[in-house]
Amino acid sequence: MTRILMVCLGNICRSPLAHGILESKLPKDTFYVDSAGTANYHVGDLPDQRSITVAQNHGIYISHQRGRQFKTSDFDTFDYIYVMDQSNYDNVTKLARNTNDIGKVKLILEVDDTVKNKRVPDPYYGEISDFEHVFTLLDLACSIISKTLTNKDL
């Protein structure tokens, strides 16, 4: 089974959306998707209601997810770790034990050559339209990741 982890700061806005989007695009029998935050602000919390609403508007249900903090053992558990911005990348790679761990970590928007700014903006202090924008960015990136991973398994 291929295991993928989505990571943002608090694990209530961006990474739950990415988690739900990618999970909806991959077969559950061969892929496992999860999400985490680099900070411990929202451990055990539901995703932000605006993330839940935007996902639900697109037929994706994420209200079963709960926030958790990234831990070093995630390098052992996951094959791919996608982070939302450079700060998340720096925080995750600081916990890396070796180059193999670091090699698993990528900015999620790096998969999309058409996007110049590789940072998924944090919509937390924004409006519902900011969450929609994040959904759109992540949906495209997750489509690319899904196609890449399912072709790799053939």
C-alpha positions in Angstrom: 0.0 0.0 0.0 1.3 3.5 -0.9 0.9 6.0 1.9 0.7 9.8 1.4 0.7 12.5 4.1 -0.5 16.1 3.5 1.0 18.7 5.9 0.1 22.3 6.7 0.6 24.4 9.9 -2.4 23.6 12.0 -4.0 20.6 10.1 -7.5 22.3 10.0 -7.6 24.2 6.6 -5.2 23.2 3.8 -4.0 19.7 4.6 -7.5 18.4 5.5 -8.7 19.6 2.1 -5.7 18.1 0.3 -6.2 14.9 2.3 -9.9 14.7 1.3 -9.3 15.6 -2.4 -6.5 13.1 -3.0 -8.3 10.4 -1.1 -11.3 10.9 -3.4 -9.1 10.4 -6.5 -7.2 7.3 -5.4 -8.4 3.7 -4.9 -8.6 3.0 -1.2 -7.4 -0.6 -1.5 -3.9 0.5 -2.7 -3.5 4.0 -1.3 -3.8 5.5 2.2 -4.0 9.3 2.7 -3.7 11.2 5.9 -2.9 14.7 7.1 -1.0 16.4 9.9 0.1 19.9 11.1 3.6 21.1 12.0 2.1 22.8 15.1 0.1 21.3 17.9 -2.6 24.1 17.9 -5.5 21.9 16.8 -4.7 18.3 17.9 -8.0 16.4 18.0 -10.0 19.2 16.4 -12.3 19.0 13.3 -11.2 20.7 10.2 -12.1 24.4 9.9 -15.9 24.6 9.1 -15.1 26.6 5.9 -12.8 23.7 4.7 -15.6 21.2 5.5 -18.1 23.4 3.6 -16.0 23.9 0.6 -15.1 20.2 0.4 -18.7 19.2 0.8 -19.7 21.6 -2.0 -17.4 19.5 -4.2 -18.8 16.2 -3.0 -15.9 15.4 -0.6 -16.5 14.8 3.1 -13.8 15.6 5.5 -15.6 16.0 8.8 -14.4 12.6 10.0 -10.8 13.9 10.1 -9.1 15.1 13.3 -6.1 17.4 13.6 -2.8 15.8 14.6 0.8 17.0 14.8 3.5 15.7 12.4 6.0 13.4 14.1 9.4 11.9 13.2 7.9 8.5 12.9 5.7 9.8 10.0 8.9 9.4 7.8 8.7 5.7 8.5 5.0 5.4 7.9 4.6 7.5 4.7 6.1 7.1 1.2 5.2 10.7 0.1 4.9 13.8 2.3 3.4 16.9 0.6 3.6 20.2 2.4 1.7 23.4 1.6 4.4 26.0 1.9 8.1 26.6 2.5 7.6 27.1 6.3 5.9 23.7 6.5 8.8 22.2 4.4 11.4 23.7 6.7 9.6 22.5 9.9 9.1 18.9 8.5 12.7 18.6 7.2 14.1 19.8 10.5 12.8 16.6 12.0 14.4 14.5 9.2 17.0 11.9 10.3 18.6 11.5 7.0 18.5 12.3 3.3 16.0 9.5 2.7 13.5 11.3 5.0 14.1 14.6 3.3 13.6 13.0 -0.1 10.0 12.1 0.8 9.1 15.8 1.4 7.8 18.0 -1.5 5.9 21.2 -1.8 2.5 20.0 -3.2 2.4 22.7 -5.9 5.8 21.6 -7.3 3.8 18.9 -9.2 2.1 21.6 -11.3 4.5 23.3 -13.8 1.8 25.8 -14.7 1.8 27.3 -11.1 4.5 29.9 -10.6 4.0 30.5 -6.9 4.5 27.1 -5.2 3.0 28.2 -1.9 -0.6 27.2 -1.1 -1.9 30.3 0.7 -3.3 29.8 4.2 -7.0 30.8 4.1 -7.5 30.7 7.9 -7.9 34.5 8.3 -9.7 34.9 4.9 -13.2 34.4 3.5 -14.9 31.4 2.0 -13.6 32.5 -1.4 -10.1 32.0 -0.1 -10.9 28.4 0.8 -12.4 27.9 -2.7 -9.2 29.2 -4.2 -7.1 26.8 -2.1 -9.5 24.0 -3.1 -8.9 24.8 -6.8 -5.1 24.8 -6.4 -5.1 21.6 -4.4 -7.6 19.8 -6.7 -5.4 20.4 -9.7 -2.3 19.3 -7.8 -4.0 16.2 -6.4 -5.2 15.3 -9.9 -1.6 15.3 -11.1 -0.4 13.4 -8.1 -3.2 10.8 -8.5 -2.3 10.3 -12.2 1.4 10.0 -11.4 0.9 7.5 -8.6 -1.6 5.3 -10.4 0.5 5.2 -13.5 3.5 4.3 -11.3 1.7 1.3 -9.9 0.9 -0.1 -13.4 
